[in-house]
Amino acid sequence: MPPQIKKVLIWVFWIFVVYAVFTSPDRAANILRTAWEIIINGFQNLGVFFDRLLGR
């Protein structure tokens, strides 16, 4: 992907994020909270997987 297109897409993404926060802050906070919980849950499940793989 050319650098110019990548730069434009990054700007569009951040403009959308700012727009979403200003137009619906509660929903934006819920989305962020849900994304954080998914990440944390994924790391916990990886820990369980490796513990069971090692027989602990």
Secondary structure as the mmCIF struct_conf table of DSSP 4:
data_model
#
loop_
_struct_conf.conf_type_id
_struct_conf.id
_struct_conf.beg_label_comp_id
_struct_conf.beg_label_asym_id
_struct_conf.beg_label_seq_id
_struct_conf.end_label_comp_id
_struct_conf.end_label_asym_id
_struct_conf.end_label_seq_id
HELX_RH_AL_P HELX_RH_AL_P1 PRO A 3 THR A 23
HELX_RH_AL_P HELX_RH_AL_P2 PRO A 25 LEU A 53
TURN_TY1_P TURN_TY1_P1 LEU A 54 GLY A 55
#
